Amino acid sequence: MNETTQSLKVTDDVKFTYQDYVFDVSYIEKEPNSDIINIYGKIKGGNPTYSVLADKGEYNVNDKKIRIFGNVDITSTKGEKLLLDNVVYSSATKEADMYGNKIKYTSPDNNLEAEYIHYNTVTKEVTTNKPFDSWNAKGEGLTGTSISYNLGTKDFYSKENITVKNKDYGLTTKNVTYKEETGILTAPEPYVIKSNSGDSTVNGNSITYNKKTGELVSPGEIIIDNKGTIIKGHDLVYNNISGLGKVEGPIPFENKADKMSGIAKEIIIKKGDYVDLVGPIKAKRNTTNMEFANARYLYKDGLVHVNTPVKFNDPVSSMVGSVSSATYNPKDSILRGTNFNMEEPDRSAKAQNIVLYNKDKRRLELVGNAYLSSGKDNISGPKIVYYLDTKDAETPTNSVINYDQYTIKSTYAKVNRESGAVFAKKADVKSVDGNEFSANEAKGNTNSVVHFTGNVKGKSKQKEGDVFFTGDKADLYMSKVNDKYQAKKVIVDTKSTFTQLNRKIDSNYLELDLIKKEVYARKNPVLTIDDGPKGSTLVKADDVTGYIDKELIKLNKNVYVKNINEKKEETVLTADRGAVTKEMADVYDKVKIVTKESVTTANEGHYDMVNRKIRAKGNVHVDYTGDKSTSAIFNDMTSTKKK
């Protein structure tokens, strides 16, 4: 050492001692006229309890402060570990200041992260005015920006916002004081308690908590937000040990997203188990009012349970109704109920169970002996789904739909009373006037056309004789007359059969006009008239037009008529056009009539199928082909009166 400048330098196997700490270092050096002894090289050492590693250090001989910095790593025999950038300790004041981008302290009992810590080794006081976070294995801890904490007494105080947390929730407020001796925490400022799940919060004006008894008291207004439902009350009393608590009423509550509000008498809380709304409770959703005795929110399923009857009414629609019990999911806005009944002036519904979905596809599901009516229309079945936005009614299983003058039975159906849209599988449709339609599928609109496909069968009730038709598909055209749906026309554009009494038309295209009472067929139509033992008539043409209320059937182009009498004798007529009835066959243009006795050509031919008489007219030519005389044939042709 230089006595004049007080400078020194010590090298080789240097041991630096400070109080009871001994460090191995590379060398130490004190500059001339300086109060600082610099410690160089990797510092390694400690005392019987603590071990220290650092990059370098310095000691101020004047103020007795030692500073160790650069990747400081301190461990203890108690399992503690402290990582920081640098630490300054004064042997005079017995105080230490610790700094770092992130001071990290871990131990078997507690953990801490901070930017700055001041520690008084005499008073055991730990303070900071920088952000910090502490926690233990139980999930308990403190988070904030300012605190004074005594390691000895475990008392603490924070004038700034601080969060006192455990595994379930965190309490955030300021001017918090805690005394370990009494176990009492006081927070005279407004506070918020937030669940760690983020689902609920509690706001109050002040709070006092006794850790030893578990008693928590918060006088004044209390505001609870549970998954978007705002509940208000006053004077919260809660015991953290028993988990029981209470908020005095009246208790108004509201969920703006669900457009729900109401009022209850009081709230009873059982931590981790339930929250009870004690009634009588009056609630309102949109324009619907509800009344029930009590409601319980269960934490285990996240549902609100109402195990007593719920009565509801809507003054706007004059609706009244009830369920025997209900559950409500606040997260998904799903309401379930039992023994549902609802009535409006022109609508009603009932079911053993209901499910009401208020998000995404808003819908009401009626399950078990379900029934839904609107005006004179109604639906019944094991399950009905009513979509609140589109007004669609869906029956996913067997059902009966009474729609205006029609009854629809199906294995699946979806209808819209307002738009007229209809879709049904295994459809069986009957009208009050006797019309019937069935098919594998029916799809369309009752205001225009309904398409029947797959094994189509139809019946039209007519006083002249019921009309039947079959085909692979059929289009039923409809219209509304005097507020009632009316079937106008049926078009079958595939292989089809039309039947009325003893008349049958097979074709590949069929139109049945129920208003005009006409049937029109083309694409190789074949008409058969069956007179039983008296014989039958087979008719072909390019197209045929029949009349439901008349025996007349008109034939157009490439006309072919074959009559077989009771003796199995055939008469064949061909022409360009013609008409047939039960008794007569009239043909025109390029007429040819063939019997077993003769072949007749003419401009016009008439065959009496009852009396078996033929009459020809215009350019008549007869070729005798059998045993009957020409004069007899001529007599038969000219003596028959035209029908």
Backbone torsions as a table, in degrees:
resi	resn	phi	psi	omega
1	MET	NA	137.7	175.1
2	ASN	-85.9	114.9	-175.5
3	GLU	-65.7	-27.9	-177.1
4	THR	-76.5	-50.3	-176.4
5	THR	-95.6	-5.8	-176.9
6	GLN	59.0	25.4	177.6
7	SER	-88.9	154.1	177.8
8	LEU	-157.7	163.5	175.0
9	LYS	-154.3	127.2	-178.9
10	VAL	-123.4	128.5	-178.0
11	THR	-129.3	169.0	175.2
12	ASP	68.0	111.4	176.0
13	ASP	49.0	52.3	-177.1
14	VAL	-82.3	134.0	171.8
15	LYS	-117.2	125.9	-177.5
16	PHE	-109.8	125.2	-177.2
17	THR	-111.7	132.5	175.9
18	TYR	-136.8	115.3	-172.5
19	GLN	50.9	-122.0	-179.7
20	ASP	-97.3	11.4	178.7
21	TYR	-94.9	135.1	175.8
22	VAL	-122.1	126.7	-176.9
23	PHE	-121.1	139.2	168.5
24	ASP	-90.6	127.1	-179.2
25	VAL	-136.5	168.2	179.1
26	SER	-73.2	-52.4	175.9
27	TYR	-164.5	162.7	175.7
28	ILE	-123.4	151.4	-176.2
29	GLU	-150.7	138.6	175.3
30	LYS	-122.1	121.8	-179.3
31	GLU	-71.7	157.5	178.3
32	PRO	-58.7	137.6	175.7
33	ASN	57.3	28.2	179.5
34	SER	-114.0	147.0	176.4
35	ASP	-88.7	-3.1	-171.5
36	ILE	-102.8	126.7	168.9
37	ILE	-98.5	116.2	179.7
38	ASN	-87.2	136.3	-179.6
39	ILE	-112.2	119.3	-173.4
40	TYR	-113.7	160.3	178.6
41	GLY	88.9	168.2	178.8
42	LYS	-63.8	119.1	-179.5
43	ILE	-84.2	130.4	-179.6
44	LYS	-145.4	127.0	-179.6
45	GLY	167.0	-151.8	179.8
46	GLY	147.9	-155.4	175.8
47	ASN	-129.7	-174.6	-177.4
48	PRO	-59.5	-21.4	-177.4
49	THR	-101.4	-40.9	-172.4
50	TYR	-116.6	142.3	173.8
51	SER	-115.7	139.1	-174.6
52	VAL	-127.7	135.7	169.8
53	LEU	-125.7	139.1	177.6
54	ALA	-161.1	166.3	-179.9
55	ASP	-78.1	-41.2	-179.9
56	LYS	-165.6	178.9	-179.5
57	GLY	-159.3	179.2	177.0
58	GLU	-155.2	153.5	-179.6
59	TYR	-132.3	128.9	179.3
60	ASN	-95.3	111.9	-175.8
61	VAL	-71.9	-16.3	-178.0
62	ASN	-84.3	-54.8	-177.5
63	ASP	-96.8	4.9	175.2
64	LYS	63.5	30.7	179.9
65	LYS	-102.4	135.3	174.5
66	ILE	-111.3	137.5	179.9
67	ARG	-123.4	127.6	175.7
68	ILE	-119.8	129.5	-175.2
69	PHE	-148.3	165.8	-179.2
70	GLY	87.7	95.3	177.1
71	ASN	53.1	51.2	-179.2
72	VAL	-71.3	130.6	-178.4
73	ASP	-135.3	111.8	-177.0
74	ILE	-117.6	129.2	176.7
75	THR	-126.8	159.8	-178.8
76	SER	-131.4	163.3	177.2
77	THR	-70.3	-10.5	179.4
78	LYS	-90.2	3.3	180.0
79	GLY	89.2	14.2	179.0
80	GLU	-87.2	152.9	175.9
81	LYS	-146.9	133.3	-178.8
82	LEU	-129.9	123.6	177.2
83	LEU	-116.5	131.9	-180.0
84	LEU	-160.7	175.9	-179.7
85	ASP	-84.6	-46.2	177.7
86	ASN	-158.4	157.8	179.1
87	VAL	-136.9	139.9	178.3
88	VAL	-122.3	127.3	-179.5
89	TYR	-127.3	134.1	178.4
90	SER	-107.3	120.9	176.9
91	SER	-73.7	-17.4	179.9
92	ALA	-77.5	-48.7	-177.1
93	THR	-93.6	-11.7	-176.8
94	LYS	62.2	33.6	-178.3
95	GLU	-119.7	150.1	179.4
96	ALA	-128.7	140.2	173.9
97	ASP	-117.7	129.3	-177.9
98	MET	-118.7	138.1	-175.5
99	TYR	-132.1	157.8	174.9
100	GLY	167.2	154.7	173.5
101	ASN	-58.9	-36.3	172.9
102	LYS	-151.6	98.7	172.7
103	ILE	-71.2	130.1	-177.7
104	LYS	-128.3	118.4	180.0
105	TYR	-118.2	130.1	176.7
106	THR	-131.5	147.1	178.1
107	SER	-155.8	170.0	177.9
108	PRO	-61.0	-24.9	-175.0
109	ASP	-105.1	-37.0	-172.7
110	ASN	-140.4	158.2	176.9
111	ASN	-135.9	148.9	-177.8
112	LEU	-147.5	138.5	169.7
113	GLU	-127.5	133.6	-177.2
114	ALA	-157.9	171.4	175.9
115	GLU	-100.6	-27.5	-177.6
116	TYR	-154.6	139.6	177.2
117	ILE	-139.2	133.8	172.7
118	HIS	-113.2	132.2	-175.6
119	TYR	-133.7	127.6	175.8
120	ASN	-100.5	112.6	-174.4
121	THR	-71.6	-16.3	179.7
122	VAL	-85.2	-53.0	-177.7
123	THR	-83.8	-12.7	-176.4
124	LYS	66.3	22.1	-178.0
125	GLU	-85.0	126.7	174.8
126	VAL	-110.1	126.6	179.5
127	THR	-133.6	156.0	173.0
128	THR	-157.4	152.3	173.1
129	ASN	-123.5	23.3	178.1
130	LYS	-120.9	163.0	179.7
131	PRO	-56.4	138.0	179.8
132	PHE	-147.5	161.5	177.6
133	ASP	-148.9	124.4	178.3
134	SER	-126.6	149.8	-180.0
135	TRP	-159.4	162.8	175.2
136	ASN	-128.4	-176.5	-175.3
137	ALA	-66.7	-22.3	179.7
138	LYS	-82.6	-3.1	-177.2
139	GLY	85.9	6.4	178.1
140	GLU	-87.6	149.9	178.9
141	GLY	173.6	-172.9	-179.3
142	LEU	-134.4	142.7	175.9
143	THR	-138.3	135.2	178.2
144	GLY	177.9	-158.5	-179.8
145	THR	-125.3	-3.2	-179.2
146	SER	-156.7	133.3	177.7
147	ILE	-161.9	151.9	169.7
148	SER	-126.3	115.3	-172.4
149	TYR	-128.1	131.6	-179.2
150	ASN	-102.2	118.7	-178.7
151	LEU	-68.4	-24.7	-179.2
152	GLY	-80.0	-56.6	-177.1
153	THR	-85.0	-18.7	-175.8
154	LYS	66.0	17.8	171.2
155	ASP	-77.9	152.5	173.9
156	PHE	-150.8	160.4	179.7
157	TYR	-147.0	141.8	175.4
158	SER	-141.7	124.6	178.6
159	LYS	-85.0	-22.6	178.5
160	GLU	-95.5	174.7	178.7
161	ASN	-57.8	132.1	178.6
162	ILE	-139.9	147.8	177.6
163	THR	-113.4	120.1	174.4
164	VAL	-96.4	120.2	-170.4
165	LYS	-126.3	155.8	168.6
166	ASN	-136.5	-168.0	-174.0
167	LYS	-69.1	-16.3	-175.9
168	ASP	-104.6	-37.2	-172.9
169	TYR	-154.1	172.3	175.0
170	GLY	-132.4	135.9	178.1
171	LEU	-103.6	121.3	-178.4
172	THR	-115.9	125.2	176.7
173	THR	-165.9	-173.5	177.5
174	LYS	-131.6	172.3	-174.6
175	ASN	55.5	45.4	-179.4
176	VAL	-88.6	133.7	177.2
177	THR	-126.6	132.2	177.2
178	TYR	-131.2	131.6	177.1
179	LYS	-116.7	117.7	-177.3
180	GLU	-66.2	-33.4	-177.1
181	GLU	-61.2	-43.8	179.3
182	THR	-92.1	-20.9	-176.6
183	GLY	75.5	15.5	-174.1
184	ILE	-101.1	127.7	172.9
185	LEU	-108.9	128.5	178.1
186	THR	-120.0	138.5	177.8
187	ALA	-139.6	95.8	-174.2
188	PRO	-78.8	-4.0	-177.1
189	GLU	-99.4	163.2	175.1
190	PRO	-55.0	143.6	-173.9
191	TYR	-136.2	166.6	171.1
192	VAL	-137.7	132.5	173.6
193	ILE	-107.5	123.2	-177.1
194	LYS	-122.1	131.0	178.3
195	SER	-70.0	147.7	-179.5
196	ASN	-65.1	-23.4	176.4
197	SER	-75.1	-17.0	-179.6
198	GLY	82.1	4.8	-176.5
199	ASP	-82.1	-24.4	-174.0
200	SER	-144.3	151.3	175.2
201	THR	-138.3	154.1	174.4
202	VAL	-129.3	127.7	177.4
203	ASN	-114.3	137.7	177.3
204	GLY	-148.1	178.4	-176.1
205	ASN	-91.3	-33.8	178.2
206	SER	-162.0	163.6	-176.3
207	ILE	-151.9	145.4	174.0
208	THR	-130.9	130.3	-177.9
209	TYR	-130.9	130.1	177.7
210	ASN	-105.0	108.8	-175.9
211	LYS	-65.1	-31.7	-176.5
212	LYS	-73.7	-43.1	-179.4
213	THR	-92.3	-15.7	-177.5
214	GLY	79.1	5.0	-175.2
215	GLU	-81.1	128.8	177.1
216	LEU	-122.4	131.0	-178.7
217	VAL	-130.1	131.4	176.8
218	SER	-136.5	99.1	-179.6
219	PRO	-76.2	159.7	177.1
220	GLY	89.0	-163.3	-174.1
221	GLU	-68.4	138.9	176.9
222	ILE	-123.8	132.2	176.7
223	ILE	-124.1	120.4	-179.6
224	ILE	-111.4	131.9	174.5
225	ASP	-116.4	106.4	-179.3
226	ASN	-114.1	101.3	179.0
227	LYS	53.0	42.8	176.0
228	GLY	92.6	-9.3	176.1
229	THR	-92.5	116.7	-179.0
230	ILE	-90.6	121.2	-179.1
231	ILE	-120.0	129.7	-178.7
232	LYS	-117.4	148.6	176.4
233	GLY	-166.4	-158.3	177.4
234	HIS	-151.5	158.5	175.1
235	ASP	57.7	78.1	176.4
236	LEU	-81.5	130.0	172.9
237	VAL	-127.2	127.7	-175.5
238	TYR	-148.6	139.9	177.1
239	ASN	-113.2	116.7	-175.2
240	ASN	-72.4	-17.9	178.9
241	ILE	-82.5	-51.3	178.1
242	SER	-78.2	-23.0	-178.3
243	GLY	80.6	5.4	-178.8
244	LEU	-95.3	140.4	179.1
245	GLY	-151.8	170.9	-176.7
246	LYS	-153.9	141.6	172.5
247	VAL	-121.7	126.2	-178.2
248	GLU	-72.8	152.7	179.9
249	GLY	-106.1	-173.3	9.4
250	PRO	-67.1	153.5	-174.1
251	ILE	-116.7	92.0	171.9
252	PRO	-78.3	143.5	177.9
253	PHE	-139.0	154.7	-176.3
254	GLU	-156.5	140.4	171.3
255	ASN	-128.8	102.2	-174.5
256	LYS	-66.3	-35.9	-179.9
257	ALA	-62.5	-38.4	179.3
258	ASP	-91.1	0.7	-178.6
259	LYS	54.9	44.7	-176.9
260	MET	-121.3	143.5	176.4
261	SER	-152.8	166.2	178.9
262	GLY	176.5	-170.9	-179.1
263	ILE	-148.7	142.9	178.1
264	ALA	-131.9	176.4	-176.4
265	LYS	-82.7	-48.0	-178.9
266	GLU	-161.9	171.2	177.1
267	ILE	-118.7	134.3	173.1
268	ILE	-120.0	132.5	-173.7
269	ILE	-117.9	135.8	168.0
270	LYS	-125.7	109.3	-172.9
271	LYS	-51.7	129.5	176.3
272	GLY	71.6	-0.1	-176.5
273	ASP	-119.0	-63.0	-175.6
274	TYR	-157.5	164.1	167.7
275	VAL	-128.9	121.8	-178.7
276	ASP	-100.7	132.1	165.4
277	LEU	-97.4	113.3	-176.8
278	VAL	-93.3	133.1	-174.2
279	GLY	-101.5	-166.1	15.1
280	PRO	-67.2	142.4	-177.0
281	ILE	-112.1	132.8	173.0
282	LYS	-118.9	126.7	-177.9
283	ALA	-131.3	161.2	179.9
284	LYS	-143.2	132.2	174.8
285	ARG	-129.0	121.3	-170.0
286	ASN	55.6	-117.4	179.7
287	THR	-106.9	9.0	-177.5
288	THR	-95.8	126.8	177.1
289	ASN	-96.3	142.3	179.8
290	MET	-132.6	145.6	176.4
291	GLU	-134.3	133.6	177.5
292	PHE	-157.7	166.8	-170.9
293	ALA	-78.5	-53.6	-175.3
294	ASN	-146.2	161.4	174.9
295	ALA	-142.4	141.4	-179.3
296	ARG	-128.2	126.6	173.2
297	TYR	-94.5	120.1	179.9
298	LEU	-100.1	128.3	-179.7
299	TYR	-68.8	-31.3	-173.8
300	LYS	-67.3	-30.2	178.1
301	ASP	-118.5	-4.7	178.1
302	GLY	69.1	23.4	-175.9
303	LEU	-116.1	151.7	170.8
304	VAL	-94.0	121.6	-177.2
305	HIS	-106.5	129.7	172.4
306	VAL	-120.1	105.8	-174.8
307	ASN	-97.2	14.8	175.5
308	THR	-122.8	162.6	-178.4
309	PRO	-57.3	143.3	175.9
310	VAL	-115.4	122.5	175.5
311	LYS	-104.3	139.0	-179.7
312	PHE	-139.6	155.1	178.8
313	ASN	-153.3	154.9	178.8
314	ASP	-132.2	105.2	-178.3
315	PRO	-65.0	-23.5	-179.7
316	VAL	-68.4	-45.8	-178.9
317	SER	-100.5	4.4	-177.5
318	SER	57.7	38.3	-178.2
319	MET	-94.7	139.5	171.6
320	VAL	-132.5	151.8	179.6
321	GLY	-174.0	-178.2	-178.9
322	SER	-163.6	159.3	166.5
323	VAL	-133.4	152.4	-179.5
324	SER	-74.7	-32.6	177.7
325	SER	-157.9	166.7	-175.9
326	ALA	-155.8	156.5	168.3
327	THR	-131.8	148.1	-178.6
328	TYR	-134.2	131.9	177.7
329	ASN	-100.9	105.7	-178.2
330	PRO	-63.5	-30.4	-177.0
331	LYS	-69.9	-45.8	-176.7
332	ASP	-101.7	-3.7	-177.6
333	SER	56.5	46.4	178.8
334	ILE	-109.6	124.8	179.1
335	LEU	-109.7	130.6	176.3
336	ARG	-121.2	142.3	-179.1
337	GLY	-145.1	163.1	178.2
338	THR	-119.0	152.4	178.1
339	ASN	49.1	62.7	-175.4
340	PHE	-84.2	133.2	173.3
341	ASN	-138.0	135.2	179.3
342	MET	-146.3	138.0	178.9
343	GLU	-138.9	139.4	170.7
344	GLU	-129.5	169.8	179.5
345	PRO	-54.5	-36.8	-179.1
346	ASP	-125.3	14.3	178.4
347	ARG	-143.4	153.6	174.1
348	SER	-155.2	159.3	178.5
349	ALA	-155.8	149.4	174.7
350	LYS	-157.2	154.3	178.6
351	ALA	-170.2	160.7	176.1
352	GLN	-67.6	-36.2	179.8
353	ASN	-140.9	151.8	174.6
354	ILE	-131.8	152.3	170.8
355	VAL	-133.2	120.4	-179.3
356	LEU	-110.5	117.5	178.6
357	TYR	-101.4	122.6	-175.7
358	ASN	-107.5	4.5	176.8
359	LYS	-125.1	162.9	179.8
360	ASP	54.3	-120.9	177.8
361	LYS	-78.4	92.1	-177.9
362	ARG	-66.8	123.2	-175.9
363	ARG	-153.9	159.5	176.0
364	LEU	-118.7	120.8	178.0
365	GLU	-103.1	124.0	175.0
366	LEU	-104.6	123.2	-173.0
367	VAL	-128.0	128.7	178.1
368	GLY	88.7	106.1	-177.2
369	ASN	47.7	49.5	-175.3
370	ALA	-76.5	143.5	179.2
371	TYR	-146.3	133.0	179.8
372	LEU	-140.6	127.6	-179.1
373	SER	-129.3	151.3	174.7
374	SER	-145.9	113.0	-174.0
375	GLY	63.6	-130.6	177.9
376	LYS	-89.0	-4.4	-179.1
377	ASP	-90.2	147.1	177.4
378	ASN	-154.9	158.6	179.4
379	ILE	-130.4	138.4	175.2
380	SER	-139.3	147.9	-179.6
381	GLY	168.7	177.7	178.3
382	PRO	-62.7	-30.8	-178.1
383	LYS	-150.3	134.7	176.0
384	ILE	-129.1	133.1	175.9
385	VAL	-115.7	120.3	-179.6
386	TYR	-111.9	119.7	-178.4
387	TYR	-88.1	118.2	-169.6
388	LEU	-68.6	-30.4	-177.3
389	ASP	-87.7	-42.7	-177.4
390	THR	-89.1	-15.9	-177.3
391	LYS	69.1	18.1	175.5
392	ASP	-76.7	142.1	172.1
393	ALA	-115.5	126.6	-174.6
394	GLU	-122.5	137.1	175.4
395	THR	-122.3	102.6	-174.9
396	PRO	-75.4	-8.2	177.9
397	THR	-129.2	-171.9	179.9
398	ASN	-53.1	136.5	-177.8
399	SER	-155.0	166.0	174.6
400	VAL	-125.9	124.0	178.8
401	ILE	-115.9	119.5	173.5
402	ASN	-98.0	106.5	-170.1
403	TYR	-121.9	103.8	-177.1
404	ASP	58.0	-118.6	-179.4
405	GLN	-93.6	8.8	-173.0
406	TYR	-118.5	145.7	171.9
407	THR	-114.7	123.2	-177.9
408	ILE	-113.7	117.4	172.1
409	LYS	-105.0	136.7	-176.8
410	SER	-158.1	168.1	173.6
411	THR	-90.9	-17.3	175.1
412	TYR	-157.8	138.9	178.4
413	ALA	-151.2	152.5	173.7
414	LYS	-143.7	120.2	-176.1
415	VAL	-132.1	157.5	175.3
416	ASN	-133.6	110.5	-175.0
417	ARG	-65.2	-34.0	-176.8
418	GLU	-75.1	-44.7	-177.9
419	SER	-87.3	-22.5	-177.5
420	GLY	89.7	-0.4	-179.0
421	ALA	-65.7	141.4	179.7
422	VAL	-146.0	140.0	174.2
423	PHE	-145.9	131.8	-178.6
424	ALA	-148.2	145.7	174.7
425	LYS	-108.8	144.6	-174.9
426	LYS	49.1	53.4	-172.7
427	ALA	-80.0	137.4	173.8
428	ASP	-132.3	107.2	-172.0
429	VAL	-112.8	131.4	177.2
430	LYS	-133.2	142.6	178.2
431	SER	-110.0	161.4	-178.7
432	VAL	-66.7	-23.6	179.3
433	ASP	-89.9	10.5	172.1
434	GLY	99.1	-2.3	177.5
435	ASN	-73.7	141.6	-179.9
436	GLU	-136.4	140.2	177.5
437	PHE	-140.8	138.3	175.0
438	SER	-143.2	148.7	-179.2
439	ALA	-167.8	167.0	175.6
440	ASN	-65.7	-30.3	-178.3
441	GLU	-152.2	141.6	175.1
442	ALA	-129.9	129.8	-177.3
443	LYS	-147.6	134.4	177.6
444	GLY	158.9	-146.7	-176.9
445	ASN	-140.8	129.8	-177.1
446	THR	-69.2	-11.1	175.4
447	ASN	-86.7	-9.9	-176.6
448	SER	-139.4	-81.4	-176.3
449	VAL	-143.8	141.6	174.1
450	VAL	-116.8	126.7	-177.7
451	HIS	-95.9	120.1	175.3
452	PHE	-102.1	131.7	-179.5
453	THR	-134.8	143.5	176.5
454	GLY	82.4	108.6	176.1
455	ASN	52.1	53.3	-175.9
456	VAL	-77.1	133.5	173.8
457	LYS	-135.0	140.7	-179.1
458	GLY	-142.2	155.0	177.4
459	LYS	-144.4	134.1	175.7
460	SER	-121.3	119.9	-178.0
461	LYS	-73.9	121.2	-179.5
462	GLN	-133.4	141.8	-179.2
463	LYS	-67.6	-26.2	179.0
464	GLU	-78.7	-11.3	-177.2
465	GLY	140.4	131.2	-177.4
466	ASP	-60.4	142.0	179.3
467	VAL	-104.5	132.9	179.0
468	PHE	-121.7	145.3	173.4
469	PHE	-146.2	151.5	178.1
470	THR	-137.5	160.0	178.7
471	GLY	175.4	176.1	177.0
472	ASP	-80.1	-26.5	176.2
473	LYS	-154.9	156.8	-180.0
474	ALA	-154.1	144.5	176.9
475	ASP	-110.4	121.7	179.4
476	LEU	-102.7	113.5	-179.5
477	TYR	-91.2	131.9	-174.1
478	MET	-131.3	162.7	175.1
479	SER	-151.7	164.9	179.6
480	LYS	-106.6	122.7	-179.5
481	VAL	-124.4	120.0	-179.6
482	ASN	54.4	45.4	177.6
483	ASP	65.3	18.6	176.4
484	LYS	-128.8	140.4	179.6
485	TYR	-76.5	139.9	-178.1
486	GLN	-133.2	131.4	175.6
487	ALA	-78.1	123.0	-176.6
488	LYS	-100.5	-48.2	-171.2
489	LYS	-150.6	147.2	174.1
490	VAL	-120.9	128.8	176.3
491	ILE	-120.5	124.1	176.5
492	VAL	-114.5	105.9	-173.7
493	ASP	-98.8	36.4	175.4
494	THR	-144.7	-172.7	176.9
495	LYS	-57.6	125.6	-172.0
496	SER	-147.4	164.7	178.1
497	THR	-135.7	131.5	175.3
498	PHE	-113.6	132.5	-178.8
499	THR	-135.2	134.2	171.9
500	GLN	-147.3	118.9	-176.3
501	LEU	53.0	-118.5	-178.6
502	ASN	-98.0	12.3	-179.7
503	ARG	-105.0	136.6	178.2
504	LYS	-139.3	132.9	176.7
505	ILE	-120.2	121.0	171.9
506	ASP	-104.1	132.0	-178.8
507	SER	-157.6	177.6	175.3
508	ASN	-106.3	1.0	174.0
509	TYR	-152.8	128.7	-176.6
510	LEU	-140.4	132.6	172.6
511	GLU	-120.0	129.0	177.3
512	LEU	-119.3	106.7	-179.5
513	ASP	-91.2	106.6	-175.8
514	LEU	-78.8	-15.5	177.5
515	ILE	-83.9	-52.3	178.5
516	LYS	-78.8	-11.3	-177.6
517	LYS	58.7	48.7	178.4
518	GLU	-121.7	149.6	172.2
519	VAL	-126.1	129.2	-177.7
520	TYR	-124.5	132.0	-178.5
521	ALA	-133.8	141.5	174.2
522	ARG	-145.3	-174.2	-174.2
523	LYS	62.4	70.2	176.0
524	ASN	61.5	52.1	177.6
525	PRO	-73.3	146.5	176.5
526	VAL	-131.1	120.7	-180.0
527	LEU	-103.1	131.5	176.3
528	THR	-123.7	127.6	174.8
529	ILE	-114.3	115.9	-176.0
530	ASP	-104.1	113.5	178.5
531	ASP	-100.5	20.1	176.9
532	GLY	65.4	-129.6	-178.3
533	PRO	-66.0	-18.1	-179.8
534	LYS	-79.6	-10.4	178.8
535	GLY	120.6	-163.6	-178.7
536	SER	-153.2	163.7	179.0
537	THR	-130.0	130.5	176.7
538	LEU	-111.6	128.2	-175.6
539	VAL	-128.1	134.6	174.0
540	LYS	-129.7	149.9	175.6
541	ALA	-167.0	169.3	175.9
542	ASP	-63.9	-40.1	173.5
543	ASP	-150.8	150.8	-179.4
544	VAL	-129.9	148.4	176.1
545	THR	-128.0	120.1	178.9
546	GLY	-114.5	169.9	-177.0
547	TYR	-128.9	126.9	-176.3
548	ILE	-65.8	-36.3	-176.3
549	ASP	-98.4	9.3	177.7
550	LYS	-136.9	158.1	176.5
551	GLU	-80.1	-16.9	-173.1
552	LEU	-67.7	135.4	172.4
553	ILE	-131.0	122.3	-179.0
554	LYS	-90.1	142.7	-177.4
555	LEU	-122.0	140.9	-176.6
556	ASN	-136.6	122.4	174.8
557	LYS	65.7	134.5	177.8
558	ASN	50.0	50.1	-176.8
559	VAL	-75.1	136.3	177.4
560	TYR	-138.3	121.2	179.4
561	VAL	-126.4	124.1	176.6
562	LYS	-123.5	119.9	178.7
563	ASN	-109.8	132.3	176.5
564	ILE	-117.3	119.3	-177.2
565	ASN	-84.6	-175.3	-176.6
566	GLU	-65.9	-17.5	177.7
567	LYS	-93.9	10.1	-178.5
568	LYS	67.1	21.3	177.7
569	GLU	-86.5	137.1	-175.3
570	GLU	-103.6	140.2	169.7
571	THR	-127.4	123.4	-176.4
572	VAL	-116.8	128.6	177.5
573	LEU	-119.3	134.4	172.6
574	THR	-127.7	149.8	-178.4
575	ALA	-171.4	-178.4	176.3
576	ASP	-84.0	-30.5	179.4
577	ARG	-152.4	167.4	-179.5
578	GLY	178.0	-170.6	179.0
579	ALA	-156.5	149.0	177.4
580	VAL	-133.3	149.5	170.5
581	THR	-128.8	-172.0	178.5
582	LYS	-65.2	-27.7	-174.0
583	GLU	-112.0	-25.1	-172.6
584	MET	-128.5	149.3	169.7
585	ALA	-124.5	117.3	-179.2
586	ASP	-114.7	126.8	-179.2
587	VAL	-129.5	152.4	-174.6
588	TYR	-140.8	148.3	175.1
589	ASP	67.2	119.8	179.8
590	LYS	53.1	50.4	-175.5
591	VAL	-79.3	139.2	173.9
592	LYS	-140.4	126.9	-178.7
593	ILE	-122.6	124.9	-176.1
594	VAL	-121.1	125.2	170.6
595	THR	-124.7	-179.3	179.6
596	LYS	-73.4	-17.1	179.6
597	GLU	-95.2	-27.2	-170.7
598	SER	-156.2	165.0	171.2
599	VAL	-125.5	120.4	-175.5
600	THR	-117.6	133.6	172.2
601	THR	-117.7	147.3	-178.1
602	ALA	-168.8	176.3	174.6
603	ASN	-81.3	-23.3	-173.5
604	GLU	-151.1	139.3	179.4
605	GLY	-141.8	145.3	-179.2
606	HIS	-136.2	130.2	-177.3
607	TYR	-124.5	119.2	176.8
608	ASP	-85.1	105.8	-174.3
609	MET	-79.0	-9.1	176.9
610	VAL	-86.9	-50.4	-178.0
611	ASN	-93.5	-1.7	178.6
612	ARG	58.4	43.8	180.0
613	LYS	-113.3	142.3	179.9
614	ILE	-115.4	138.5	174.2
615	ARG	-130.1	126.5	178.8
616	ALA	-117.3	151.8	-176.4
617	LYS	-149.3	137.3	175.7
618	GLY	81.7	108.9	179.5
619	ASN	52.9	46.8	-177.4
620	VAL	-73.4	134.5	175.9
621	HIS	-140.3	126.0	-176.7
622	VAL	-120.9	129.1	172.5
623	ASP	-108.2	117.9	-179.3
624	TYR	-77.7	127.7	-176.8
625	THR	-123.4	-3.5	-175.4
626	GLY	-129.6	-157.1	-175.3
627	ASP	-83.2	-17.4	-175.8
628	LYS	-74.2	142.6	-176.8
629	SER	-73.1	156.8	179.2
630	THR	-64.5	-36.6	-179.3
631	SER	-66.2	-36.5	178.5
632	ALA	-67.3	-41.0	178.5
633	ILE	-63.0	-45.5	179.8
634	PHE	-60.6	-39.9	179.0
635	ASN	-63.3	-42.6	177.8
636	ASP	-60.4	-41.6	-176.3
637	MET	-69.1	-38.2	-173.8
638	THR	-90.3	-16.5	-176.3
639	SER	-90.4	-14.4	-178.1
640	THR	-79.1	130.0	177.0
641	LYS	-81.1	137.7	178.0
642	LYS	-71.1	129.2	-179.1
643	LYS	-77.9	NA	NA
